[in-house]
Amino acid sequence: MAAMKPVLCMNCGAHIRKNGYCPECGMNIYVLRKAWNTSDYYYNQGYDKACARDLSGAIESLKISLRYNKKNIRSRNLIGLCYYEMGEIIEALSHWVMSVNYKSDGNVAVKYLKDIKKDPARLAECDAVAKKFNLALSYVDSGDHDLAMLQLKNALSDNPHFVQGYLLLALLYMQAGNYEKARVTLRRVLKIDKANPRAIRYLREMGTSEENILELKNGSIDDDGLFEDVENEYGGERPETSFNRKLLKKRKLGELKTAGSESVVRTGNFNEVSLAKYSGLYVLIGVVLGVLLLFFVVVPKREKKLVSENDKLIRSYSEELAEKNSVIESQAAQISELQLKLEEKQEEEAKTVIPDYSGIKNGMSDDDIENMIDNE
């Protein structure tokens, strides 16, 4: 008979005891498996959102995935790609470095870090963008909004995917009352992150309808005039940087491998995905889900409510009927008691003897008879 393969701890790699606990780290293998499965579930959710360019939603799902399993290499690498696409290079690097520290063999994050190290100018530009953004924040604090806008536009010309810079610039335009420029700025955010919650909230605060928000998502950002003053400062041309050359290219997600397995998970292009061809299917699925919800949730709940109300009504009628029956029985007992007393009274009266004076009247006067009756 073949020997059973020992079960290794997913946390530290030690052999698991028969009771399901690790002798080294003390973790329960069943709890770990459930946590890691939950982490994979949120990774898949984040992957789907990232493919649809909902980068903010993808980052939130991937954060939950890492909360359940901080060593989830696929989640680390994907959240780094999301941050990189949104222009937050430092956040991306931090996640990729942690990913490589957890696992270096066959980890695509090693390639990402090597590509960045090959171009030192890119890191220098990251530092310059961060300094310009921080300087713009200081100008905002001091009330110099014009200088803050200029610094933000310089930073965004160097890194045209810097979402945080666009959001701050849009706020400054909104405060200045230039809502058209604010919408142009937020349109660039939605082209990078289609469901960015802050950008959508700013548009709604400006009174933009949901239909116009959808048009902004699908609109073009070419020649929108956002960087006109920066282009004039550089002689009519935007400064050529490695960000402008490389960040605007389509980036592939790469082939990410499952932890402890050689199977390849889903891959795809990190660009826009059109969902229009699935609209009919989505409508059909919505109708089916609505019908199922009606028959399995709404109708049983309604029937349960009706049964409960019927039970309450029957209970109230039963209590009222019992109370009236009690009153009737009490009154019947009183009637029986009165009838008994009446019969006893009639019997007593029947036993009373009335004297016979019929034979006494002969030979007696009326006065004598009355006197005799009085004496008796």
LUMLUM-438533 format. One record per residue (C-alpha): residue number from 1; residue in three letters; x, y negated, z negated. Coordinates in steps of 0.25 Angstrom, whole numbers. Layout:
REC;NUM;ala;X;Y;Z
...
//
This chain:
REC;1;met;0;0;0
REC;2;ala;6;-14;4
REC;3;ala;9;-23;-7
REC;4;met;1;-36;-8
REC;5;lys;7;-49;-4
REC;6;pro;10;-58;-16
REC;7;val;2;-70;-16
REC;8;leu;11;-83;-17
REC;9;cys;7;-96;-24
REC;10;met;3;-107;-14
REC;11;asn;9;-117;-23
REC;12;cys;22;-112;-27
REC;13;gly;24;-99;-20
REC;14;ala;25;-89;-32
REC;15;his;18;-76;-33
REC;16;ile;3;-77;-38
REC;17;arg;0;-68;-50
REC;18;lys;-12;-59;-49
REC;19;asn;-21;-69;-57
REC;20;gly;-19;-79;-46
REC;21;tyr;-10;-88;-53
REC;22;cys;4;-92;-49
REC;23;pro;15;-89;-60
REC;24;glu;23;-101;-55
REC;25;cys;14;-113;-54
REC;26;gly;1;-107;-61
REC;27;met;-8;-110;-49
REC;28;asn;-20;-102;-46
REC;29;ile;-19;-96;-32
REC;30;tyr;-34;-97;-29
REC;31;val;-35;-111;-33
REC;32;leu;-23;-115;-24
REC;33;arg;-29;-108;-12
REC;34;lys;-42;-115;-14
REC;35;ala;-34;-129;-15
REC;36;trp;-26;-126;-3
REC;37;asn;-38;-122;5
REC;38;thr;-44;-135;1
REC;39;ser;-32;-142;5
REC;40;asp;-32;-135;19
REC;41;tyr;-47;-139;20
REC;42;tyr;-44;-154;18
REC;43;tyr;-32;-153;28
REC;44;asn;-41;-148;39
REC;45;gln;-51;-159;36
REC;46;gly;-39;-169;37
REC;47;tyr;-34;-163;50
REC;48;asp;-48;-164;56
REC;49;lys;-49;-179;52
REC;50;ala;-35;-182;57
REC;51;cys;-38;-176;70
REC;52;ala;-50;-185;71
REC;53;arg;-41;-197;67
REC;54;asp;-48;-199;53
REC;55;leu;-34;-201;47
REC;56;ser;-40;-207;34
REC;57;gly;-49;-195;32
REC;58;ala;-38;-185;36
REC;59;ile;-29;-191;25
REC;60;glu;-40;-190;14
REC;61;ser;-42;-176;18
REC;62;leu;-28;-172;18
REC;63;lys;-26;-179;4
REC;64;ile;-36;-170;-1
REC;65;ser;-29;-158;5
REC;66;leu;-16;-162;-1
REC;67;arg;-23;-164;-15
REC;68;tyr;-26;-149;-14
REC;69;asn;-13;-144;-8
REC;70;lys;-2;-154;-8
REC;71;lys;7;-144;0
REC;72;asn;-3;-144;11
REC;73;ile;8;-146;22
REC;74;arg;-3;-148;33
REC;75;ser;-10;-159;25
REC;76;arg;3;-166;22
REC;77;asn;7;-167;36
REC;78;leu;-6;-171;41
REC;79;ile;-8;-182;31
REC;80;gly;6;-187;35
REC;81;leu;1;-188;50
REC;82;cys;-11;-195;46
REC;83;tyr;-3;-206;38
REC;84;tyr;7;-207;49
REC;85;glu;-4;-209;59
REC;86;met;-10;-220;50
REC;87;gly;4;-227;49
REC;88;glu;7;-223;35
REC;89;ile;21;-217;38
REC;90;ile;25;-216;24
REC;91;glu;13;-208;19
REC;92;ala;15;-199;31
REC;93;leu;30;-197;27
REC;94;ser;27;-194;13
REC;95;his;17;-183;16
REC;96;trp;26;-176;27
REC;97;val;38;-176;17
REC;98;met;30;-169;6
REC;99;ser;25;-159;17
REC;100;val;39;-156;21
REC;101;asn;43;-155;6
REC;102;tyr;32;-144;4
REC;103;lys;35;-137;17
REC;104;ser;46;-140;27
REC;105;asp;46;-127;36
REC;106;gly;37;-129;47
REC;107;asn;31;-142;42
REC;108;val;28;-152;53
REC;109;ala;31;-163;43
REC;110;val;45;-161;45
REC;111;lys;44;-165;60
REC;112;tyr;36;-177;56
REC;113;leu;47;-182;46
REC;114;lys;58;-179;56
REC;115;asp;51;-187;67
REC;116;ile;51;-199;58
REC;117;lys;65;-198;53
REC;118;lys;70;-197;68
REC;119;asp;64;-212;70
REC;120;pro;70;-220;58
REC;121;ala;64;-233;64
REC;122;arg;50;-227;62
REC;123;leu;52;-227;47
REC;124;ala;58;-241;47
REC;125;glu;45;-245;54
REC;126;cys;37;-238;44
REC;127;asp;44;-247;33
REC;128;ala;42;-259;41
REC;129;val;27;-257;43
REC;130;ala;26;-254;28
REC;131;lys;33;-267;24
REC;132;lys;25;-275;34
REC;133;phe;12;-269;28
REC;134;asn;16;-272;14
REC;135;leu;20;-286;18
REC;136;ala;6;-288;24
REC;137;leu;0;-283;11
REC;138;ser;8;-294;3
REC;139;tyr;3;-305;13
REC;140;val;-11;-300;11
REC;141;asp;-9;-301;-4
REC;142;ser;-3;-315;-3
REC;143;gly;-15;-320;7
REC;144;asp;-6;-321;19
REC;145;his;-16;-313;28
REC;146;asp;-10;-318;41
REC;147;leu;4;-313;38
REC;148;ala;-2;-300;33
REC;149;met;-9;-298;46
REC;150;leu;4;-301;54
REC;151;gln;12;-291;45
REC;152;leu;1;-280;47
REC;153;lys;1;-282;62
REC;154;asn;16;-281;62
REC;155;ala;16;-268;54
REC;156;leu;5;-262;63
REC;157;ser;12;-266;76
REC;158;asp;24;-257;70
REC;159;asn;14;-246;66
REC;160;pro;1;-246;73
REC;161;his;-5;-235;65
REC;162;phe;-4;-241;52
REC;163;val;-18;-240;47
REC;164;gln;-16;-248;34
REC;165;gly;-11;-260;41
REC;166;tyr;-23;-260;50
REC;167;leu;-32;-259;38
REC;168;leu;-25;-271;31
REC;169;leu;-25;-279;44
REC;170;ala;-40;-277;46
REC;171;leu;-43;-282;32
REC;172;leu;-35;-294;34
REC;173;tyr;-43;-297;47
REC;174;met;-56;-294;40
REC;175;gln;-52;-304;29
REC;176;ala;-49;-314;40
REC;177;gly;-62;-312;46
REC;178;asn;-56;-307;59
REC;179;tyr;-65;-294;60
REC;180;glu;-62;-292;75
REC;181;lys;-47;-290;72
REC;182;ala;-51;-282;60
REC;183;arg;-59;-272;68
REC;184;val;-47;-271;79
REC;185;thr;-38;-268;67
REC;186;leu;-47;-257;61
REC;187;arg;-49;-251;75
REC;188;arg;-34;-248;75
REC;189;val;-36;-241;62
REC;190;leu;-48;-233;67
REC;191;lys;-40;-229;79
REC;192;ile;-29;-223;70
REC;193;asp;-39;-218;59
REC;194;lys;-53;-216;64
REC;195;ala;-60;-215;51
REC;196;asn;-52;-225;42
REC;197;pro;-61;-228;31
REC;198;arg;-55;-242;28
REC;199;ala;-56;-246;43
REC;200;ile;-70;-242;44
REC;201;arg;-74;-249;31
REC;202;tyr;-67;-262;36
REC;203;leu;-75;-261;49
REC;204;arg;-88;-259;41
REC;205;glu;-86;-271;32
REC;206;met;-84;-279;45
REC;207;gly;-98;-275;49
REC;208;thr;-93;-265;60
REC;209;ser;-104;-254;63
REC;210;glu;-101;-240;64
REC;211;glu;-102;-240;79
REC;212;asn;-92;-251;81
REC;213;ile;-82;-244;71
REC;214;leu;-83;-232;81
REC;215;glu;-81;-241;93
REC;216;leu;-68;-246;85
REC;217;lys;-63;-232;83
REC;218;asn;-64;-229;98
REC;219;gly;-59;-243;103
REC;220;ser;-46;-246;108
REC;221;ile;-35;-253;101
REC;222;asp;-27;-257;113
REC;223;asp;-25;-272;115
REC;224;asp;-34;-275;103
REC;225;gly;-25;-287;99
REC;226;leu;-22;-283;85
REC;227;phe;-7;-285;87
REC;228;glu;-7;-298;96
REC;229;asp;0;-307;86
REC;230;val;11;-296;84
REC;231;glu;13;-294;99
REC;232;asn;14;-309;101
REC;233;glu;25;-309;90
REC;234;tyr;33;-298;97
REC;235;gly;32;-305;111
REC;236;gly;19;-298;116
REC;237;glu;23;-284;113
REC;238;arg;21;-276;100
REC;239;pro;34;-271;94
REC;240;glu;38;-257;99
REC;241;thr;40;-248;87
REC;242;ser;41;-233;85
REC;243;phe;27;-233;78
REC;244;asn;21;-239;91
REC;245;arg;28;-228;99
REC;246;lys;25;-216;91
REC;247;leu;13;-219;82
REC;248;leu;4;-221;94
REC;249;lys;7;-208;99
REC;250;lys;-2;-196;97
REC;251;arg;4;-188;85
REC;252;lys;1;-173;84
REC;253;leu;-2;-167;71
REC;254;gly;8;-155;73
REC;255;glu;6;-141;70
REC;256;leu;4;-140;55
REC;257;lys;6;-126;49
REC;258;thr;-2;-120;37
REC;259;ala;5;-118;24
REC;260;gly;11;-104;23
REC;261;ser;5;-100;37
REC;262;glu;10;-101;52
REC;263;ser;-4;-104;58
REC;264;val;-5;-118;64
REC;265;val;-16;-127;60
REC;266;arg;-24;-136;69
REC;267;thr;-16;-147;77
REC;268;gly;-20;-158;85
REC;269;asn;-17;-172;90
REC;270;phe;-17;-183;80
REC;271;asn;-26;-192;89
REC;272;glu;-40;-196;92
REC;273;val;-50;-184;93
REC;274;ser;-63;-187;100
REC;275;leu;-75;-180;93
REC;276;ala;-85;-185;104
REC;277;lys;-86;-171;111
REC;278;tyr;-90;-165;98
REC;279;ser;-102;-175;95
REC;280;gly;-113;-165;100
REC;281;leu;-107;-154;91
REC;282;tyr;-107;-163;79
REC;283;val;-121;-167;81
REC;284;leu;-125;-152;82
REC;285;ile;-117;-149;69
REC;286;gly;-124;-161;62
REC;287;val;-138;-156;66
REC;288;val;-135;-142;62
REC;289;leu;-129;-147;48
REC;290;gly;-141;-156;46
REC;291;val;-151;-144;49
REC;292;leu;-143;-135;39
REC;293;leu;-143;-146;29
REC;294;leu;-158;-148;30
REC;295;phe;-161;-133;28
REC;296;phe;-150;-129;18
REC;297;val;-150;-142;10
REC;298;val;-161;-151;12
REC;299;val;-173;-141;13
REC;300;pro;-169;-132;1
REC;301;lys;-167;-145;-7
REC;302;arg;-180;-150;-4
REC;303;glu;-187;-136;-7
REC;304;lys;-180;-136;-20
REC;305;lys;-185;-150;-23
REC;306;leu;-199;-146;-20
REC;307;val;-198;-133;-28
REC;308;ser;-193;-141;-40
REC;309;glu;-205;-151;-38
REC;310;asn;-215;-140;-37
REC;311;asp;-209;-133;-49
REC;312;lys;-210;-146;-57
REC;313;leu;-225;-148;-53
REC;314;ile;-229;-134;-56
REC;315;arg;-222;-135;-70
REC;316;ser;-230;-148;-73
REC;317;tyr;-243;-142;-69
REC;318;ser;-240;-130;-77
REC;319;glu;-237;-138;-89
REC;320;glu;-250;-147;-87
REC;321;leu;-258;-134;-86
REC;322;ala;-253;-128;-98
REC;323;glu;-255;-140;-106
REC;324;lys;-270;-141;-101
REC;325;asn;-272;-126;-104
REC;326;ser;-267;-129;-118
REC;327;val;-277;-140;-120
REC;328;ile;-288;-131;-114
REC;329;glu;-285;-120;-124
REC;330;ser;-284;-129;-136
REC;331;gln;-298;-135;-132
REC;332;ala;-304;-121;-130
REC;333;ala;-299;-117;-144
REC;334;gln;-306;-129;-150
REC;335;ile;-319;-126;-143
REC;336;ser;-318;-111;-148
REC;337;glu;-316;-116;-162
REC;338;leu;-327;-126;-161
REC;339;gln;-337;-115;-156
REC;340;leu;-333;-106;-167
REC;341;lys;-336;-117;-178
REC;342;leu;-349;-119;-171
REC;343;glu;-353;-105;-171
REC;344;glu;-349;-104;-186
REC;345;lys;-358;-116;-189
REC;346;gln;-369;-110;-182
REC;347;glu;-368;-97;-190
REC;348;glu;-368;-105;-203
REC;349;glu;-380;-113;-199
REC;350;ala;-387;-100;-195
REC;351;lys;-385;-94;-209
REC;352;thr;-391;-106;-216
REC;353;val;-405;-101;-223
REC;354;ile;-417;-111;-221
REC;355;pro;-428;-109;-232
REC;356;asp;-442;-105;-228
REC;357;tyr;-453;-114;-234
REC;358;ser;-464;-108;-225
REC;359;gly;-471;-101;-236
REC;360;ile;-470;-112;-247
REC;361;lys;-479;-122;-241
REC;362;asn;-492;-115;-244
REC;363;gly;-498;-121;-258
REC;364;met;-487;-132;-259
REC;365;ser;-488;-147;-255
REC;366;asp;-479;-154;-246
REC;367;asp;-472;-161;-258
REC;368;asp;-469;-148;-265
REC;369;ile;-463;-142;-253
REC;370;glu;-454;-154;-251
REC;371;asn;-450;-154;-265
REC;372;met;-446;-140;-264
REC;373;ile;-438;-142;-252
REC;374;asp;-431;-153;-259
REC;375;asn;-428;-145;-271
REC;376;glu;-422;-134;-262
//
